[in-house]
Amino acid sequence: MTGFIAKFSSRIAASLLTLLTLVATAQANDDEREKEIGYHALKPSIVSNLSGGPKYIRCDVQLMTEYASELEQIKLHSPALRHSILMLIAGEDGKKLQSRDGKEQLRQAALESVQTQLEELTGDSLVADLYFTAYYVK
């Protein structure tokens, strides 16, 4: 009986070692993934009505990822990303969005909204930053 337990224990130990090696290799491959910055333009321009003073905003948005290989996933979900930004902008105070601080607050909120949407859709935020490449409030 002792010989059986020893054989069984050594097989379990070998299997665990193999499993740990596979996990470590998978993590190393993820860590070794080469960073290559990529951008995706949300086209056409995002346009929305505002409340308060100025009544209208038009902005062009570029999404940045640290891994260009993720651009296809970002492109696939562009309609959902545009929607999340539009819902964020809708009803914003136009006077606030005219200021530099208001623009930066909107940019940060839009980035968080896009990252949350991608997290829900893909399990990963994918987007590292969001830039306004054109911004007009009237």
N, C-alpha and C positions, 0 to 999 in steps of 0.2 A: 504494500500500500504506500509506503514511504517513497519508493521509486516512482510510482505513478504521480504522486503529489509533486515531486521534484521535477519530473518531465513537464507536467502541466504548468507549474510555476515558471519554468524557464521559457516555455512557449508564450505565456502571457507577457513576460518581461520582454521577449524579442518582439512581440507584436506591438507593445507599447513604445518601444524604442523606434520601431519603423514608423509608427504613427507620429511620434514627436519629430522625427526627422522630416517627414512630409509637411507637417505644419510649419516647421522652421524654414523649409525651402520655399513654401508658398509666401510666407511673410517676407522673406528676403527678396523674392521676385517683385512683390508690391513695393518694397522700399527702393529697389533698383530701377523702378519705372522712371524713365528719363523725362525730366521736366522740359516741356516745349510749349511756350505760351501760345495761345490761340485766341482769336476774337470772333465773335459772331454778332452781326448787326441785326437788330430787330427791325425789319422793314415791313411796311412803310413806316413813316414817322408816327409816333404816338400823339394823338390829338384828343383833347378832352375839354369839356366845359368846366369852369370854376365858379365858385361863389365869391361874394365880396367884390372888391374893386375890379381888377382885370377879370375878364370873363372867359379867357381862352388860353390854352397852353398847347404848344407843339414842341416835341423834343425827339431827337434821334438818340437811340440807346445802343451801346456796344457792350456785350457781355464778354468778360475775360475769363479764360480757364487756364490753369497752369499746365494742363495736359491736352495738347491739340487732338489727341485721339478721342477725347470726350465731345468734340464739336458735333459729331453726328447725333448724339443723344440730346444735346442742347437744341440743335436744329429741329429734331423731331418734336420736341415739346415747346417750340416757339409760340404756338397759339395760346397755350396755357400760361406761358410767361407774360405775353402781351396782355392777356386778360387780367392777370394778377396786378400788373402795373396800372392798367386802366382803372381797376377798381380802387386802387390806392389813391390815384390822383382825383377821381371823380368827387366833386364837392369840396376840394381843398380851397382854402382862402387864397385868392389870386394875389393879394397884397403881400402875404407871407412868402409866396413862391417867387416874388420878384427880387427879394433880398438874397445876398450871397449865403447867409445862414440858412434861409428857407430852402434854397436850392440844394445845399449840402445835406440838410435833414431829409429832403425828399429822396436824394440819391441813396443815402444810407437805408432809408425805409424800403425803397425799391429793391435794393440789393438783398435785404433780409427777406422780403416777400418772394423774390425769385429763388433764393436758396431754399426757403421753406417749401415752395411749390415743387422744386426739383427733388428735394428730400422725400416728399410724399410720392412722387411719380417714379423715382429711380432708386431710392434708398441712399443717395449721395447728393450733396449740395452742388457739386460739379463746378459752379461759378465762383471764382475767387474775388471778382470785383465787377462793378458796373460803372460805366462812364456815360455822361451826356456829351455827345459830340456836336449837338446843336440844341439850343434851348431858347424858346421864345414864349414870353408871356405878354398878352395884350388884353 
